[in-house]
């Protein structure tokens, strides 16, 4: 019996489990949304929350602690530059787990682990992209009309 033993084993030896958790943490920070199984998401969630809490401190020591766990320098930079400021006023609860249903191959329960507010950032980026496309189309339409008038 595992009385008072914290953490998830995930049916892996320690080194494989640590590699999996580090990679998942890095992916969540870089992409802000990852699709994985429910036990993996529940295991990595506290680690992502801890990284964001470090980013809110924004000290050299906190940066080095984050860099020791995360895989890429780009993820450390994004963590401290964008995510730390985005969640500056929020006291915990930086991630959300949304269940997606069973995986087609083996029936494992899939879920999406995402940062809270990432849907707003994504929506704003999509909105800006659509606006830019409309402006570009309008400019091209005007240029085409001007060419027809010149002829």
Protein Blocks (a to p, Z undefined) as FASTA:
>chain_A
ZZhiacjeklpafklmmmmmmmmmmmmmmnopacddfklmmmmmmmmmmmmmmmmnopak
lmmmmmmmmmbfklmmmmmmmmmmmmmmpggjibccddebjcfklopacdddddehklmm
mmmmmmmmmmmmmmmmmmmmmmmmmmmmmZZ
